[in-house]
Amino acid sequence: MDFKQRHTWLKIASCKSISAKKRASIWQKLTELDQYEMTTQTFAESFFPVDKHAQILMEIETAEACFFDDITLIWILDDAYPALLREIYEAPPILFCKGNIDLLQQQAIAIVGTRQMSEYGRKACVKIASELAEHKLTIISGMAIGIDTTAHRATLNKQGATIAVLGSGVNKIYPKKNELLAKEIVKEGLLLSEYLPNEEAKRWHFPERNRIISGLAIGTVIIEAAERSGSLITADIALEQNRQVFAVPGNIFIDTWRGTNYLIQEGAKLVMNANNIIEEFIQIKP
């Protein structure tokens, strides 16, 4: 098996026993070892427990490279693969995309936050996303209810570009109430996932995909988040990736603002408008 060949990864992606998370960890280990060729037997023995060897060998031997209509597959060594994402720990070796993949080469800001947003949080999100879109920055989020959905819609309303990083396959929109939003994003932006196109959302997918949201962006803005939330996980990951973290200040008496206020205490830049973000990046002109 030659792991510097696109075809190899398309076959691996079609194996039911090899999850998206496992694919990423395999690629990470291969790059650390600088070893990209091995037999299927060595592959099974190196990355899977003994009781899985026979199953993995059978799946690899019978696998056919996966292809899907209307979906673009981007492999990690393709020119189209986003350079910033390639830098992160356990970068996804394959991306499944619907929409405008050229957006992956544009500078982007991630916006994430609570599903239970307040009216103040909604207004702050609309303001910041709209202003960033007006400055031609791509807005990345996770299409969850609340802040994520608001960020996508505010961007589209300004005819801006937005990327939704999904915790499901691009053919299995979650939550279902965002199916119309997903169609709008495909027309003007991009749906992206490391999961197979017809894979349903699972609870553990959402923290897994957070590294992609922050990994695609030059900075991440947290708008309204509790102390223990997925948004703070995303902020931590962004810092690990050496990316800038921004936070909108909020009411000290409301639980869903304790996380963002905490981030500001810990050194995240306080944000009141898009210029507070843009001025951090010299190469971006307001």
Helices and strands as residue ranges (DSSP letters): H 6-13, H 20-33, H 40-47, G 50-52, H 53-62, E 72-75, H 83-86, E 94-99, G 101-105, E 108-113, H 119-134, E 138-141, H 147-157, E 162-165, G 176-178, H 179-188, E 190-193, H 205-215, E 219-223, H 230-240, E 244-247, G 255-257, H 258-265, E 269-270, H 274-278
